Amino acid sequence: MAMLVAAAAGALVLAFLYQRSRTAADSLAAEVASLSASLTESSPAPSADRARLVAARLRLALESGAPDTVAATALLRLVESALPQGVVLEHLLFNARPQQVLTLEATAPGGDRVTELQRRLSSSHLVSATSILEERRLSDGRLAIRIQVGLKRQ
């Protein structure tokens, strides 16, 4: 009888822990969806599809399953807060393995905005290093850049 009570108590504890982790995961997913929606709503019409693509790629970080991965919401906030006025995010790629790396492709009106973007990224507590992989001048005079951002394990 005591074993039956212990088994039932154990099952209740496991059910409680499972529900608690599910609630936390659902809460995080809802926060990502909310940030994704606000990112899309705040973008001008021509880049709304790009904003959805960026949010979808960041959602992959949430689902990567890699231990100690930076939370997708933290990545959204990092990217959103780092973009200076006039810099348009064109593409984003997140890799969790073997090291956490975020690669951003963007266009900027000038080199000063690129420098500001790199400075803002580097100042984040989530970032271990940044490097410009590519910088080229487009026909309209804007700069196209690709920046690699190394992320610290959490």
Residue pairs with C-beta under 8 A, 6 or more apart in sequence:
28 62
28 71
28 72
28 73
29 62
31 73
32 55
32 58
32 59
32 62
32 72
32 73
32 76
35 55
35 73
35 76
35 77
35 80
36 52
36 55
36 56
36 58
36 59
36 76
39 51
39 54
39 55
39 76
39 80
40 48
40 51
40 52
40 55
43 50
43 51
47 88
50 88
50 89
50 90
50 91
51 89
53 91
53 92
54 79
54 89
54 91
54 92
55 76
57 92
57 93
57 94
58 72
58 75
58 76
58 79
58 92
58 94
59 72
60 94
61 69
61 70
61 71
61 72
61 75
61 94
61 96
62 71
62 72
64 94
64 96
66 96
66 97
66 100
68 153
68 154
69 96
69 100
69 154
70 100
70 126
70 151
70 152
70 154
71 154
74 126
75 94
75 102
75 126
78 102
78 121
78 124
78 126
78 127
79 89
79 92
79 102
79 104
81 120
81 124
82 117
82 120
82 121
82 124
83 89
83 106
83 117
83 120
84 108
84 113
84 116
84 117
84 120
85 113
86 108
86 109
86 113
87 106
87 107
87 108
87 109
87 113
87 114
87 117
88 106
88 107
88 108
89 104
89 105
89 106
90 105
90 106
90 107
90 144
91 103
91 104
91 105
92 102
92 103
92 104
92 105
93 102
93 103
94 100
94 101
94 102
94 103
95 101
95 103
99 150
99 151
100 150
100 151
100 152
100 153
101 148
101 149
101 150
101 151
102 148
102 149
102 151
103 133
103 146
103 147
103 148
103 149
104 145
104 146
104 147
104 149
105 144
105 145
105 146
106 117
106 144
106 145
106 147
107 138
107 142
107 143
107 144
107 145
108 114
108 117
108 142
108 143
108 145
109 141
109 142
109 143
110 143
111 143
113 143
114 132
114 135
114 143
114 145
117 145
117 147
118 130
118 132
118 147
121 127
121 130
121 147
121 149
122 129
122 130
125 152
126 151
126 152
127 149
127 150
127 151
127 152
128 150
128 151
128 152
129 149
129 150
130 147
130 148
130 149
130 150
131 147
131 148
132 145
132 146
132 147
133 146
133 147
133 148
134 144
134 145
134 146
135 143
135 144
135 145
135 146
136 143
136 144
137 143
137 144
138 144
